Amino acid sequence: MASLQDLKTQALQLSTHERLELMSAIVSSLQNTDIPSENWQYLVQRPHPWRRQLAVKGRKLLAATVWRDLVANNMTPEEAAENWDLPTAAIQEVIHYCETHQDLIKLEAEEEQQRLQERGVSFEPHSAA
């Protein structure tokens, strides 16, 4: 059986179109599990060519963006709610969604990083001159 690193190396050798098809198939398989779908009050699906994670209703704001900010800045849900001008219940829903969909969020982050690298975006820190 191939390791995850081997599979990643193989996937990076595919064309962008082939990677999109592969990612779509993986995301579909993650979404088509026997886990019952949840009714989200504050989160919705946004049309996107390859991204499947949910976004905050009424905003162009991915759930993972809020979640990563909360975690990175060690915020309480109340602090995050104030920071993002959202109800605390929305933050609680974002936390629940992101914690239960970490594989999807990680997969999409990796895909976005790869796409940016293909466009020449550098992720290396620049030293101050």
N, C-alpha and C positions, 0 to 999 in steps of 0.2 A: 504494500500500500504506500502511495506517495505521501510525503510529509506536506504539511501546510506550506512550508517555504518552497518546496518543489513545485507545488501547484501555483503558488504566486508567481514564481519565476516563469513558468509556462504561460500563465495568463498575460504577463507583461510582454510576451513575445507576439501576442495576437494584435491584429489591427484594432484601431479604436472601435470600429463597427462591430467586430467580433467580440471585443470585450463588453460592449454595450449589450449585445445579445446574451452573452454569458451572465452578466450581472442581472439582467432582466429575468433570466431563468432562475437564478439563485434567489432573487428577491421574491419571485412568485412562489418558489418552494417554501420559503420562510413564512410567507403570508398564508399559504394554503395548509397550515397545520390544523390539527383537530382542536386547537385552543379556541374557545368561543370568542367571537368578535365582541368587543366592548363598545358601549355607547359612550362616546366622548362628548362632553359638554363644551369644552374649550378648544378642542383640537379637530382639525379637518385635513383631508387629503387635498393637496394642490396639484393641478396639472403640471407635469414636468416630464421631459423625455426619459429620464432614468431614475430620478430620485423618487423614493416611495415613502419616506418618513413623513409623519404628520407635522403640520404647522399650526401656529396659534390662530384661531378663528379671527378674521377681520384684520389680520396683519400679514405682511410678507416676512414672517419670522418662524424659522424652523424650531421645533421643540428642542432639538439638540443644542441649538445656540443658547437658549435660555439655561438649559441644564448644565452645559459646560461652563458658562459664566458663573452660575451658582456654585458649582464645585470648585472651580479655579480660584474664586474669591472667598471661599469658605462662608458663604452667606446662608442665613436662615431663610426659610420660605417667605417669611414676612419681609425680610430685607430685599429679597429678589423681587417680590411683588411690588414693592415701592420703587425699586430700580427700573423695572420694566413697565411700570404703570399698569399692572394687571391685578386681578383679584387673587388673594392667597389661594383660593380653591383652584385657580388656573395653574398656579405654580405647583401645587400638590399633584395635579393631573399630569403636568409635564414631567415631574419627577417619576411618577408611577409609570408613565409611558416609556420614558427613556431607560429606566432600570429594567423594564421587561422586554425591551427591543434593542439591547446593546449590540447584538450581532449585526442587525440592519444598519444601525448608526455607524458602527465601525467600518462596515463594508462601503457605505456611501462616502465616508471621510477619506478612505483610501482611494476610491475612484476619483474623488474631487482633487486630491493631491496629485494623482497621476495625470489628470487632465491639465492641471496648472503647470506641472513640470514639462509637459509636451509643448506648452505655449511659452516656455522659457522662464517661468517664474522660479526664482531661486528661494530655497528655504534655509540657506545658510545665513547666519548673522553677519552683518557688514560691520567692520571695525570703524570706529570714528577716526577721521583723519585730522 
